């Protein structure tokens, strides 16, 4: 199994949101960043909508809050069975993997094509990350955090 490539850093979009939210005194804002990235809104707008659902600044974000905000923004979250995702999208030699990790968008770019967005809830269930257009928009880029639940974020056509 190839090693994680050195030098992978969080994408510019994450770094910009990190700067804004940290300056506002917020931390533990992975849910805010994930919603902003996947739904194409600003970090401020995502934080405002999540606060309306009950998120407190400096606290984690409940997945149910995320689901309601995503819906309000005109998107749906469809849970993905990781085994099926791996079987259908990963190269044949890697279809033995048991779960997706935060390292996989860089490792298997064809599995996460442009135009698609995903949420990954990682081990422990205390961190959520977004994959948008094949790039992980999160501080955990370049690490290998095991995904325990995964959703595809799809724009509702009206």
Buried (B, 14 or more C-beta within 10 A) or exposed (E): EEEBEEEEEBBEBBEBBBEBBEEEEBEBBBBBBBBBBBBEBEBBBBBBBBBEBEBEBEEBBBBEBBBBBBEEBEBEBEEBEBEEBBEEBBEEEBEEBEBBBBBBBBBBEEBBEEEBBBBBBBEEEEBBBBBBBBBBBBBBBBBEBBBBBBBBBBEEEE
